[in-house]
Amino acid sequence: MSELLTVSEVADILRVDDTTVRRWVKQGALDAIILPHVNERQAYRIKRETLNKLLSGETELAHA
């Protein structure tokens, strides 16, 4: 099973803001697991495997 990372962890690794990671997820540019939530903000988890593919160049983000 792949390790799951928070939006903040992914943002730190990619050196972008949390908002940027959330936008990529909402746009479908970054695959994420959507968690059930009780707050106003949607909770996401990104698989370490997905991030590794992105960092290795196997996958590209659609910058919009």
C-alpha positions, 0 to 999 in steps of 0.5 A, spaced: 500 500 500 502 506 498 504 512 503 498 517 503 501 524 503 497 531 506 496 537 501 501 540 506 506 535 505 506 535 497 506 543 497 512 542 501 516 537 497 514 541 490 515 548 494 508 551 492 503 553 496 497 549 499 492 552 495 496 550 488 496 543 490 488 543 491 487 547 485 491 542 481 487 536 484 480 540 483 483 541 476 484 533 475 492 535 474 494 531 480 490 525 482 488 525 489 484 521 494 478 525 497 476 524 504 470 524 507 469 531 511 465 535 516 469 542 515 468 546 509 474 545 506 475 538 502 480 533 505 485 530 500 491 525 500 496 524 495 499 517 494 507 517 494 507 513 488 503 519 484 508 524 487 514 520 485 512 519 478 511 527 478 518 528 480 521 523 476 518 526 470 513 520 468 507 525 469 506 532 468 502 537 471 497 541 467 499 548 469 493 552 468 
